[in-house]
Amino acid sequence: MGFTEKQEALVNSSYESFKQNLPHYSVLFYTFVLEKAPAAKGMFSFLKDSAGVQDSPKLQAHAEKVFGMVRDSAVQLRTKGEVVLGDATLGAIHVQKGVVDPHFVVVKEALLKTIKEATGDKWSEELSTAWEVAYDGLATTIKKATGDKWS
């Protein structure tokens, strides 16, 4: 079974909830990431020289890009059945930054926790699954873009 119209709608509406308070949810997202993987701090140019996760235009822009790409993946999964990267360099950038498979798991968990916070009482298993499938589609495509460098 492919990605459904309802799943796409769930991702879209919860993405809008995330964007309504982008400064707060951006900080929350990166706080969740660093709770699980403190060493990842150095991978983000906007975090590596800071004392902790602090709001900044670069932090917000990166968070919006990450969540937006997952939302776009949901649209692509429903319409095309696959995710195609708009930026062919994404895989190489992730390899250059030292991203490995466990990092994708950490980011997925942080993304889901952030969306859960953003949606409040609208959170459901169905919503979680929609985001998980869209994220997994994006992560798989990023990994494929680099060949077998993910181990």
Sequence and secondary structure as in RCSB ss.txt:
>XXXX:A:sequence
MGFTEKQEALVNSSYESFKQNLPHYSVLFYTFVLEKAPAAKGMFSFLKDSAGVQDSPKLQAHAEKVFGMVRDSAV
QLRTKGEVVLGDATLGAIHVQKGVVDPHFVVVKEALLKTIKEATGDKWSEELSTAWEVAYDGLATTIKKATGDKW
S
>XXXX:A:secstr
    HHHHHHHHHHHHHHHHTHHHHHHHHHHHHHHH GGGGGGSTTTTTSSS    HHHHHHHHHHHHHHHHHHH
HHHHTSS   S TTHHHHHHHTT  HHHHHHHHHHHHHHHHHHHGGG  HHHHHHHHHHHHHHHHHHHHTTSS  
 
